[in-house]
Amino acid sequence: MVIQTTIVNSHVIVSLKGGLRYADRQALTTALNQAVGPDCTKVLLDLHEVHFIDSAALSILATTHQRLKQQHKIFGLLKPTEQVMRLLTISGIHKMMPIFQSEQEASTATTA
């Protein structure tokens, strides 16, 4: 898995490439924790180059969403692939957090 973080105004985009597996859980958790700064209002996880997510990664997504929601920040998923979207739907994650199809759509979201 490759992780890249980009700051855009008051939100952070964490872009991933590859699969999200149990072995990647520490790197993913660290990247998400580092993305949340005091001026950050929104963290987006860009999944357009992710082809697989396992249950450990799904758990990290749910935990991160809950933590940021308590901080009145938005945690959303950006451009998941079709395969990843199926896993998000099967797991129910798609009902828990916002999923955006573009950065522009995400930039206008205001609910935490």
C-alpha positions in Angstrom: 0.0 0.0 0.0 1.2 3.5 -0.9 0.0 6.5 1.1 0.1 10.1 0.1 -1.3 13.1 2.1 -2.3 16.4 0.5 -3.6 19.5 2.3 -6.3 21.4 0.5 -7.6 24.5 2.3 -9.0 23.2 5.6 -9.2 19.6 4.6 -6.8 16.8 4.1 -6.9 14.1 1.4 -5.2 10.8 2.2 -4.7 9.0 -1.0 -4.1 5.3 -1.1 -2.9 2.9 -3.7 -3.1 -0.9 -3.6 -5.0 -3.0 -1.2 -5.9 -2.3 2.4 -5.1 -5.4 4.4 -4.4 -6.4 8.0 -0.7 -5.8 7.5 -1.3 -2.2 6.5 -3.4 -1.3 9.5 -0.6 0.5 11.5 0.5 2.6 8.4 -3.2 3.5 7.7 -3.9 4.4 11.3 -0.8 6.5 11.6 -1.5 8.4 8.3 -5.1 9.2 9.4 -4.0 10.3 12.8 -1.4 12.6 11.4 -3.9 14.1 8.9 -6.0 15.5 11.7 -4.6 18.8 12.7 -6.2 21.6 14.7 -7.2 23.6 11.6 -8.5 20.5 9.7 -12.2 20.3 9.3 -12.4 17.4 7.0 -10.4 14.2 6.2 -11.0 12.5 2.9 -9.7 9.0 2.2 -9.2 8.8 -1.6 -9.8 5.2 -2.6 -9.8 5.5 -6.4 -6.7 3.3 -6.7 -7.6 0.8 -4.0 -8.7 -2.6 -5.2 -9.4 -4.4 -1.9 -10.2 -3.6 1.7 -10.3 -6.3 4.4 -12.2 -6.3 7.7 -9.3 -4.8 9.6 -9.3 -1.8 7.3 -13.1 -1.5 7.5 -12.8 -1.4 11.3 -10.2 1.4 11.0 -12.6 3.4 8.8 -15.5 3.0 11.2 -13.3 3.9 14.2 -11.8 7.0 12.5 -15.3 8.2 11.4 -16.6 8.0 15.0 -13.5 9.7 16.5 -13.7 12.6 14.0 -17.4 12.9 14.4 -16.9 13.4 18.1 -14.4 16.2 17.2 -17.0 17.8 14.9 -14.9 17.0 11.8 -16.0 15.2 8.7 -14.4 11.9 7.6 -15.4 10.7 4.2 -14.4 8.4 1.5 -13.5 9.7 -1.9 -14.1 7.9 -5.3 -14.1 4.3 -4.2 -13.6 1.7 -7.0 -16.6 -0.5 -7.9 -15.1 -3.5 -6.1 -14.4 -1.5 -2.9 -17.9 0.1 -3.1 -19.3 -3.4 -3.0 -17.4 -4.2 0.2 -18.4 -0.9 1.7 -22.1 -1.8 0.9 -21.9 -5.3 2.2 -20.3 -4.2 5.5 -22.8 -1.3 5.9 -20.0 1.3 6.0 -21.7 3.2 3.2 -24.5 4.1 5.6 -22.1 5.2 8.3 -20.1 7.9 6.5 -20.3 10.1 3.5 -18.9 8.8 0.2 -18.0 11.4 -2.4 -17.5 10.9 -6.1 -15.4 14.1 -6.6 -13.3 16.4 -4.6 -15.6 19.2 -5.5 -18.6 17.4 -4.1 -16.6 16.7 -0.9 -15.4 20.3 -0.5 -19.0 21.5 -0.2 -20.1 18.9 2.4 -20.7 20.6 5.8 -22.2 17.9 8.0 -20.2 15.9 10.5 
